[in-house]
Amino acid sequence: MVADDKGVLAMDESHPTCNKRFAKLGIPQTEEARRAYRELLITTPGLGESISGVILFDETIRQQKKDGTPFIKVITDAGIIPGIKVDAGAKDMAGHPGEKITEGLDGLRERLAEYFQMGARFAKWRAVITVGDGVPSRSGLEANAHALARYAALCQEAGLVPIVEPEVLMDGEHTLERCRRVTEEALRNVFIQLNCQRVLLEGIILKPNMVLPGLTCPQQASDEAVADATVQCLLRNVPAAVPGIAFLSGGQSAELASARLNAMNARFKSRVPWALSFSYGRALQQPALEIWHDDEANVKAAQQALLRRVRCNRAARRGEYTTAMEGI
């Protein structure tokens, strides 16, 4: 999943999230529109040259092309590994105002077995960590880490590679340093719990946030500062046994997500024990979605936009991305 400088395409948006993005562009919020858009993504010619895996949603893994070909077959025929989002979303955590806990462990063993039979070979679970006054709390971090570890153990039992995603959100005015401290604490808790649940670290992919100042922080950071803070945080808290780190984009623009990944690989690739990769959703999809606009005549142009983004990020994995590539 992190070999050959490839990355993962996250297309596991829930119905509300996908419909919200469609609504902003005046696209009908229907199952058929979602199916057509996802068909556009997975049938992009050459996608497998830069993408090793795609994360699907429960609806998507059951869908088919217009000609009746199952999406799973399209994906595997392209040399791409199918994966599946299995959490039930982040809910308000009882007794902890402003914090979330991700649900979905009930019945997970049975769902994982079904997804494996359908052809999925990896899964994803996202924990949401908010930075603010008095949050995250120790109990909030521990509860989310425990859920991530139980999910990961169940995945490995079922023969699926777990993507472990503790996301420290970008929302807020917090500084780069505050994000680094919170991310370090979150990662420490995650790996304590993974070890407690006897998860094989060589058989997971970590999907963390980059260390970034909050979106409304007056002092934003350079790509190099983000790279330095992020890699320093990972070196202190992620065991060398983990084979790959695939960053989430977390609301960054497509160009910034590429530039910051590039800065990490250009500065540190030869000095870190893991592959530094990408598992982006919006940062790969948004340009294609804006072009497509639910018009079949725009499919080819939208696929070219997606292809440009995945190629930019493959170059970023090599430390070879430049802004000149944006116009290619």
C-alpha positions in Angstrom: 0.0 0.0 0.0 3.0 2.3 0.4 5.2 0.7 -2.2 6.5 2.3 -5.4 5.8 5.9 -4.2 2.1 5.4 -4.5 -0.7 6.6 -2.2 -4.3 6.0 -1.2 -7.4 7.7 -2.7 -10.0 8.3 0.1 -13.4 8.2 -1.5 -15.3 7.0 1.6 -17.4 10.0 2.3 -20.7 9.3 4.1 -24.0 10.2 2.5 -24.3 13.5 4.4 -20.7 14.6 3.6 -20.9 13.7 0.0 -24.3 15.3 -0.4 -23.0 18.5 1.3 -20.2 18.7 -1.3 -22.7 18.1 -4.1 -25.1 20.7 -2.8 -22.4 23.4 -2.8 -22.0 22.8 -6.6 -25.7 22.4 -7.4 -25.3 18.6 -8.1 -28.3 16.5 -7.2 -27.9 14.7 -3.9 -29.0 11.3 -5.1 -27.7 7.7 -5.0 -27.3 7.7 -8.8 -25.3 11.0 -8.8 -23.0 9.5 -6.1 -22.6 6.3 -8.1 -21.8 8.2 -11.4 -19.3 10.4 -9.6 -17.5 7.4 -8.0 -17.5 5.6 -11.3 -15.7 8.6 -12.8 -13.0 8.3 -10.1 -12.3 4.6 -10.3 -12.3 4.4 -14.1 -9.7 7.2 -14.5 -7.2 5.8 -17.0 -3.8 5.4 -15.4 -5.0 5.8 -11.9 -3.2 2.7 -10.7 0.2 4.2 -11.7 0.0 6.5 -8.7 -2.7 5.0 -6.4 -2.2 1.7 -4.6 -5.5 1.6 -2.7 -8.9 3.3 -2.6 -11.1 3.6 0.6 -14.7 2.9 -0.1 -18.0 3.5 1.8 -20.6 0.8 2.5 -22.8 2.2 -0.3 -19.8 2.4 -2.7 -18.4 -1.1 -2.2 -21.8 -2.5 -3.3 -22.2 -0.3 -6.4 -21.6 -1.1 -10.0 -20.7 0.7 -13.2 -23.5 1.7 -15.5 -22.8 -1.4 -17.5 -23.2 -3.6 -14.4 -19.5 -4.3 -13.6 -19.0 -4.2 -9.8 -16.8 -1.4 -8.6 -14.7 -4.0 -6.7 -13.8 -5.7 -10.0 -13.0 -2.3 -11.7 -10.7 -1.4 -8.9 -8.8 -4.7 -8.7 -8.5 -5.0 -12.5 -6.7 -1.6 -12.3 -4.2 -3.1 -9.9 -5.5 -1.2 -7.0 -6.4 -2.6 -3.5 -10.0 -2.0 -2.3 -10.5 -0.8 1.2 -13.5 0.1 3.4 -14.4 2.7 6.0 -15.9 0.8 8.9 -16.5 3.3 11.7 -19.9 4.6 12.4 -18.8 8.2 12.8 -17.7 10.6 15.6 -20.4 11.3 18.2 -20.5 13.6 21.2 -18.6 12.0 24.1 -20.8 11.8 27.2 -19.5 14.0 30.0 -17.0 15.7 27.8 -18.3 18.8 26.1 -16.5 19.7 22.9 -15.1 16.2 22.4 -16.0 13.3 20.1 -15.8 9.5 20.4 -15.9 7.3 17.3 -18.5 4.6 17.4 -18.9 1.3 15.4 -17.3 -1.5 17.4 -20.6 -3.3 17.9 -21.0 -6.0 15.2 -17.7 -5.0 13.7 -16.3 -8.6 13.6 -19.2 -9.7 11.4 -19.1 -6.6 9.1 -15.3 -7.1 8.6 -15.9 -10.7 7.6 -18.6 -9.6 5.0 -16.3 -6.9 3.6 -13.4 -9.4 3.3 -15.7 -11.7 1.3 -16.7 -8.8 -0.9 -13.0 -8.2 -1.8 -11.8 -5.5 0.7 -8.3 -6.0 1.9 -7.9 -3.1 4.2 -10.1 -0.9 6.4 -10.1 2.5 8.0 -11.3 4.0 11.3 -11.1 7.7 12.1 -10.8 9.2 15.5 -11.5 13.0 15.8 -9.5 15.1 18.2 -10.5 18.7 18.7 -8.1 21.3 20.0 -9.5 24.1 22.2 -9.8 25.4 25.8 -9.4 22.4 28.0 -9.6 19.8 25.2 -8.6 17.3 24.4 -8.9 15.7 27.8 -6.8 12.7 28.8 -9.9 10.5 29.0 -11.0 11.7 25.5 -7.6 10.7 24.0 -7.5 7.4 25.8 -11.1 6.4 24.8 -10.4 7.1 21.1 -7.1 5.4 21.2 -8.7 2.3 22.8 -11.4 2.2 20.1 -8.8 2.5 17.4 -6.8 -0.4 18.9 -9.8 -2.7 19.3 -10.8 -2.0 15.7 -7.2 -2.7 14.5 -7.1 -6.0 16.3 -10.4 -7.1 14.8 -9.1 -6.1 11.3 -6.0 -8.2 11.7 -8.1 -11.1 12.9 -10.2 -10.8 9.8 -7.2 -10.6 7.4 -7.6 -6.9 6.7 -4.8 -4.2 7.1 -6.1 -1.5 9.5 -5.5 2.1 8.6 -5.3 3.8 12.0 -6.4 7.4 11.8 -6.2 9.7 14.8 -6.9 13.1 13.4 -6.1 16.3 15.3 -8.4 18.8 13.6 -7.2 22.0 11.9 -10.2 24.0 13.2 -9.3 26.7 15.7 -6.7 29.4 16.6 -4.1 27.0 18.1 -0.5 27.4 17.2 1.8 25.0 15.4 3.4 24.2 18.7 0.1 23.4 20.4 -0.8 21.1 17.5 2.5 19.3 17.9 2.0 18.7 21.6 -1.6 17.4 21.1 -0.5 15.2 18.2 2.3 13.8 20.2 0.0 12.9 23.1 -2.6 11.4 20.8 0.0 9.2 19.1 1.5 8.1 22.4 -1.9 6.9 23.6 -2.6 5.2 20.3 0.6 3.1 20.3 0.1 2.2 24.0 -3.3 0.9 23.2 -2.2 -0.9 20.0 0.4 -2.8 22.1 -2.2 -3.6 24.8 -4.5 -5.1 22.1 -1.6 -7.1 20.6 -1.8 -5.4 17.2 1.1 -6.3 14.9 2.6 -2.9 14.1 4.2 -4.2 10.9 0.7 -4.9 9.7 -0.9 -1.4 10.0 -0.8 1.9 8.2 -0.9 5.1 10.3 -3.0 7.9 8.9 -2.2 11.0 11.0 -2.7 14.7 10.5 0.3 16.9 9.6 1.3 19.2 12.4 -0.3 22.5 11.4 -1.4 25.7 13.1 -5.2 26.1 13.3 -7.0 27.6 10.3 -7.7 30.8 12.1 -4.3 31.1 13.9 -2.8 34.5 13.0 0.6 33.0 12.5 0.7 30.4 9.7 3.7 28.2 9.0 5.9 27.6 6.0 6.0 24.2 4.3 9.5 23.6 5.8 8.3 24.5 9.3 5.4 22.1 8.9 7.7 19.4 7.6 10.1 19.8 10.5 7.4 19.8 13.2 5.6 16.9 11.7 8.6 14.6 11.3 10.0 15.5 14.7 6.7 14.6 16.2 6.6 11.2 14.4 10.1 10.3 15.2 9.4 10.7 18.9 6.2 8.7 18.9 5.9 6.2 16.0 7.8 3.0 16.2 10.1 2.0 13.3 8.1 -1.2 12.9 5.2 0.7 11.3 5.8 0.3 7.5 4.1 3.5 6.3 2.5 6.8 7.3 -0.2 8.0 4.9 -1.1 11.6 5.8 -4.7 12.9 5.7 -5.2 16.2 4.0 -7.6 17.5 6.7 -9.0 20.4 4.8 -5.8 21.7 3.3 -5.9 22.9 -0.3 -4.8 20.5 -2.9 -1.6 22.4 -3.6 -0.6 22.8 0.1 -1.2 19.1 0.8 1.2 18.3 -2.0 3.8 20.9 -1.1 4.0 19.9 2.5 4.3 16.2 1.8 7.0 17.1 -0.7 8.9 19.1 1.9 8.9 16.1 4.3 10.3 13.8 1.7 12.8 16.2 0.3 14.2 16.9 3.7 13.8 13.6 5.6 13.1 10.7 3.3 16.5 9.1 3.7 16.4 9.7 7.5 13.1 8.2 8.6 12.2 4.5 9.0 8.8 4.6 7.4 7.4 5.5 4.0 5.9 9.0 4.0 2.8 8.8 1.8 -0.7 10.3 1.3 -4.2 9.2 1.8 -6.1 12.2 0.6 -9.8 12.7 -0.1 -10.8 16.3 -0.9 -7.2 17.2 -1.8 -7.4 14.7 -4.7 -11.0 14.8 -5.6 -12.1 18.5 -5.4 -10.7 19.7 -8.7 -12.3 16.8 -10.5 -15.7 17.3 -8.7 -15.8 21.0 -9.7 -15.1 20.1 -13.3 -17.5 17.2 -13.5 -20.6 19.0 -12.2 -22.8 16.0 -13.0 -22.3 16.4 -16.7 -21.2 13.4 -18.7 -19.5 15.6 -21.2 -17.1 16.7 -18.5 -16.0 13.2 -17.4 -12.8 13.1 -19.4 -11.6 16.6 -18.2 -12.5 15.7 -14.6 -10.5 12.5 -14.8 -7.5 14.4 -16.2 -7.8 16.8 -13.2 -7.7 13.8 -10.8 -4.8 12.2 -12.7 -2.8 15.5 -12.3 -3.4 15.6 -8.6 -2.4 11.9 -8.0 0.7 12.4 -10.1 1.6 15.6 -8.2 1.4 13.6 -5.0 3.4 10.7 -6.3 6.1 13.3 -7.2 5.8 14.7 -3.6 6.5 11.2 -2.3 9.8 11.4 -4.1 10.5 15.0 -3.0 10.3 16.0 -6.6 7.0 18.0 -6.7 7.1 21.6 -8.0 4.3 24.1 -8.5 5.1 23.9 -12.3 3.5 20.5 -12.3 0.1 22.1 -11.5 -0.2 23.3 -15.1 0.7 20.0 -16.8 
